[in-house]
């Protein structure tokens, strides 16, 4: 067909076809880049720990996490407790945006990555940040402490019995909520190393096993340090043994199965 055309028309048609093909290639590239389809977040250097950001749980209190932050600073780590809006009871994606801003501030100081420790609902906030705010590309480790990754019956009870006193975060932490269903499509996005620490004595995050994450190093504190009847949900950030486990999880080496030696 092309051979039957005059040379000038042939060159014109070939030029048009080349431009169309180039346009299609650019369009496909843009779609893949925007959607991230099939692209894993680049892993950051695991042997160069950066600043640690600690994310409070439901209610937003920073007191317990300041104890853990102090332990981290004593070990030579830069540690900041993120203050959440609305006392940590508001929309969880909104809280993730606040964590994203804190991460940008930390990285502006020259660090190549951050570590994040999320306590209770703060662990869900950390996961939202990783999945929806680009956090997976800049996080080296994400450690969660007693986090209701699959919801908690306490939130379900509150939403059922006292709906007027169950704000956005409470409703979003009901098992099988829309937010958790979407988030748990991929529980541990590529990029950071994931560690979930939890206590079998938890009476706030129920059942306690809801803290388990597919693809993470999952550690019940009792499996390492023995059963402590006093180690409930509230004690996780301040317990010396748990703090030691957090330090081990944030060490330069890639986290591996924890043993009693870490507890000691």
C-alpha positions as CSV (number, residue, x, y, z in Angstrom):
1,X,0.0,0.0,0.0
2,X,2.8,2.4,1.0
3,X,4.8,1.6,-2.2
4,X,1.9,2.8,-4.4
5,X,2.0,6.3,-2.9
6,X,4.0,9.1,-4.1
7,X,7.3,9.6,-2.1
8,X,6.0,12.9,-0.6
9,X,2.7,11.3,0.6
10,X,4.6,8.3,1.8
11,X,6.9,10.4,4.0
12,X,3.9,12.4,5.3
13,X,2.0,9.2,6.3
14,X,5.0,7.6,8.0
15,X,5.5,10.8,10.0
16,X,1.9,10.9,11.1
17,X,2.1,7.2,12.2
18,X,5.3,7.8,14.1
19,X,3.8,10.8,16.0
20,X,0.7,8.7,16.9
21,X,2.8,5.8,18.2
22,X,4.9,8.2,20.2
23,X,1.8,9.8,21.7
24,X,0.4,6.3,22.7
25,X,3.8,5.4,24.3
26,X,3.8,8.7,26.4
27,X,0.2,8.1,27.4
28,X,0.9,4.6,28.6
29,X,3.9,5.7,30.5
30,X,1.9,8.4,32.3
31,X,-0.8,6.0,33.3
32,X,1.7,3.5,34.6
33,X,3.6,6.2,36.5
34,X,0.4,7.7,38.1
35,X,-1.2,4.4,39.0
36,X,2.1,2.7,40.1
37,X,0.8,-0.4,38.5
38,X,3.2,-3.2,39.0
39,X,5.9,-0.9,40.4
40,X,7.3,-1.7,43.9
41,X,8.2,1.3,46.0
42,X,12.0,1.6,46.1
43,X,13.5,0.2,49.3
44,X,15.7,2.6,51.2
45,X,19.0,1.6,52.7
46,X,18.3,-0.6,55.7
47,X,21.7,-0.1,57.4
48,X,21.4,3.7,57.8
49,X,18.7,4.4,60.4
50,X,17.2,7.9,60.2
51,X,14.9,9.8,62.5
52,X,12.1,8.0,64.4
53,X,8.6,9.3,64.3
54,X,6.2,8.0,67.0
55,X,2.5,8.1,66.3
56,X,0.0,8.2,69.2
57,X,-3.1,6.1,69.4
58,X,-6.8,6.9,69.7
59,X,-7.2,9.9,72.0
60,X,-3.9,11.4,70.9
61,X,-2.1,11.3,74.2
62,X,1.7,11.7,73.8
63,X,2.7,10.9,77.4
64,X,3.3,7.2,77.0
65,X,5.2,7.6,73.7
66,X,7.4,10.3,75.3
67,X,8.7,7.5,77.5
68,X,9.6,5.4,74.5
69,X,11.0,8.4,72.7
70,X,13.3,9.0,75.7
71,X,14.6,5.5,75.6
72,X,15.3,5.9,71.9
73,X,17.1,9.1,72.4
74,X,19.2,7.5,75.2
75,X,20.2,4.9,72.6
76,X,21.4,7.7,70.2
77,X,18.3,7.9,68.0
78,X,16.6,11.1,67.0
79,X,12.9,10.6,68.0
80,X,9.9,12.9,67.7
81,X,6.3,12.2,68.9
82,X,3.8,13.4,66.3
83,X,0.9,15.4,67.6
84,X,-2.3,14.4,65.9
85,X,-5.3,16.8,65.3
86,X,-8.6,16.3,67.1
87,X,-7.0,14.3,69.9
88,X,-6.5,11.4,67.6
89,X,-10.2,10.7,67.2
90,X,-10.7,12.3,63.8
91,X,-10.5,10.9,60.3
92,X,-7.6,8.4,60.1
93,X,-6.5,9.4,56.5
94,X,-6.4,13.0,57.8
95,X,-4.1,11.9,60.6
96,X,-1.9,10.1,58.0
97,X,-1.6,13.4,56.2
98,X,-0.2,15.0,59.4
99,X,2.3,12.1,59.6
100,X,3.3,12.8,56.0
101,X,4.0,16.4,56.9
102,X,6.1,15.3,59.9
103,X,8.1,12.9,57.7
104,X,8.8,15.7,55.1
105,X,10.1,17.9,57.9
106,X,12.3,15.1,59.2
107,X,13.7,14.3,55.7
108,X,14.3,18.0,55.1
109,X,17.1,17.7,57.7
110,X,19.1,15.6,55.3
111,X,18.0,12.0,56.3
112,X,17.4,9.6,53.5
113,X,14.6,7.7,55.3
114,X,12.5,7.7,58.5
115,X,11.5,5.0,60.9
116,X,7.9,5.0,62.2
117,X,6.5,3.5,65.4
118,X,2.7,3.5,65.6
119,X,1.0,2.8,68.9
120,X,-2.6,1.4,68.8
121,X,-4.6,3.3,66.2
122,X,-1.3,5.1,65.3
123,X,-0.2,1.9,63.7
124,X,-3.2,2.1,61.3
125,X,-2.3,5.7,60.6
126,X,1.3,4.6,59.8
127,X,-0.1,2.1,57.3
128,X,-2.3,4.6,55.7
129,X,0.7,7.0,55.3
130,X,2.7,4.2,53.7
131,X,-0.1,3.2,51.3
132,X,-1.7,6.5,50.4
133,X,0.8,9.3,51.3
134,X,3.9,7.9,49.7
135,X,5.4,6.8,53.0
136,X,6.4,3.4,51.7
137,X,9.1,5.1,49.5
138,X,10.8,6.8,52.4
139,X,10.2,4.5,55.4
140,X,13.0,2.2,56.4
141,X,11.0,0.4,59.2
142,X,7.4,0.6,60.3
143,X,6.8,-0.9,63.8
144,X,3.3,-1.1,65.2
145,X,2.4,-1.6,68.9
146,X,-0.9,-3.3,69.7
147,X,-2.5,-1.9,66.6
148,X,-6.1,-2.9,65.5
149,X,-5.1,-3.7,61.9
150,X,-8.3,-5.7,61.4
151,X,-10.5,-3.6,63.7
152,X,-11.4,-4.1,67.4
153,X,-14.6,-5.3,69.0
154,X,-14.4,-2.4,71.4
155,X,-14.9,0.1,68.5
156,X,-17.8,-2.1,67.2
157,X,-19.4,-2.1,70.6
158,X,-19.0,1.7,70.9
159,X,-20.5,2.3,67.5
160,X,-23.4,0.0,68.3
161,X,-24.3,1.2,71.8
162,X,-23.1,4.8,71.8
163,X,-23.1,6.0,68.1
164,X,-23.1,9.6,69.1
165,X,-19.9,9.1,71.1
166,X,-18.1,7.1,68.4
167,X,-16.3,9.7,66.2
168,X,-14.7,9.1,62.8
169,X,-11.6,7.1,64.0
170,X,-13.8,4.9,66.2
171,X,-16.1,4.1,63.3
172,X,-13.2,3.4,61.0
173,X,-11.7,0.9,63.5
174,X,-14.8,-1.2,63.5
175,X,-13.9,-4.7,62.1
176,X,-14.6,-4.8,58.3
177,X,-15.1,-1.1,58.0
178,X,-14.8,0.3,54.5
179,X,-11.4,1.9,55.4
180,X,-10.0,-1.3,56.8
181,X,-11.3,-3.4,54.0
182,X,-9.5,-1.2,51.4
183,X,-6.4,-0.8,53.5
184,X,-6.0,-4.6,54.0
185,X,-6.0,-5.4,50.3
186,X,-2.2,-5.2,50.7
187,X,-1.3,-5.2,54.4
188,X,2.5,-4.5,54.0
189,X,3.3,-2.5,50.9
190,X,6.8,-3.0,49.4
191,X,9.5,-0.7,50.7
192,X,9.9,-0.7,54.5
193,X,10.5,-3.6,56.8
194,X,7.4,-4.3,58.8
195,X,7.2,-5.4,62.5
196,X,4.1,-5.8,64.6
197,X,4.5,-6.2,68.4
198,X,1.5,-6.9,70.5
199,X,0.4,-8.3,73.9
200,X,-1.9,-11.4,74.4
201,X,-3.2,-9.5,77.4
202,X,-4.7,-6.7,75.3
203,X,-8.3,-5.8,76.3
204,X,-8.6,-2.8,74.1
205,X,-7.6,-4.2,70.8
206,X,-9.7,-7.4,70.7
207,X,-9.1,-10.0,69.8
208,X,-5.3,-9.3,70.4
209,X,-4.4,-11.2,67.2
210,X,-6.0,-8.5,65.1
211,X,-2.6,-6.8,65.5
212,X,-1.1,-9.4,63.1
213,X,-0.1,-8.2,59.7
214,X,0.4,-10.4,56.6
215,X,4.0,-9.9,55.4
216,X,5.3,-8.5,58.7
217,X,7.5,-9.9,61.5
218,X,4.7,-10.6,64.0
219,X,5.7,-10.9,67.6
220,X,3.6,-11.4,70.7
221,X,5.6,-10.0,73.5
222,X,4.8,-13.0,75.7
223,X,6.5,-15.3,73.1
224,X,9.8,-13.5,73.8
225,X,9.6,-12.2,77.4
226,X,7.2,-14.7,79.0
227,X,3.7,-14.1,80.3
228,X,3.3,-10.8,82.2
229,X,-0.2,-10.4,83.5
230,X,0.4,-6.7,83.9
231,X,1.3,-6.1,80.3
232,X,-1.9,-4.8,78.8
233,X,-2.6,-2.4,76.0
234,X,-1.8,0.8,77.9
235,X,1.6,-0.5,79.1
236,X,3.0,-1.3,75.7
237,X,4.9,2.0,75.1
238,X,6.3,2.2,78.6
239,X,7.2,-1.4,79.4
240,X,11.0,-1.7,79.5
241,X,11.0,-5.1,77.8
242,X,8.7,-3.8,75.0
243,X,11.0,-0.8,74.6
244,X,13.9,-3.2,74.2
245,X,12.0,-5.0,71.5
246,X,11.3,-1.8,69.6
247,X,15.0,-0.9,69.8
248,X,15.9,-4.3,68.4
249,X,13.3,-3.8,65.6
250,X,14.8,-0.5,64.7
251,X,18.5,-1.6,64.7
252,X,20.6,-1.3,61.5
253,X,20.2,-5.1,60.8
254,X,17.1,-6.3,59.1
255,X,14.6,-7.6,61.7
256,X,14.6,-11.3,62.3
257,X,12.8,-13.6,64.7
258,X,13.1,-12.2,68.2
259,X,14.2,-14.4,71.1
260,X,14.6,-14.1,74.9
261,X,18.1,-12.6,74.3
262,X,16.4,-9.5,73.0
263,X,14.2,-9.2,76.0
264,X,17.2,-9.5,78.3
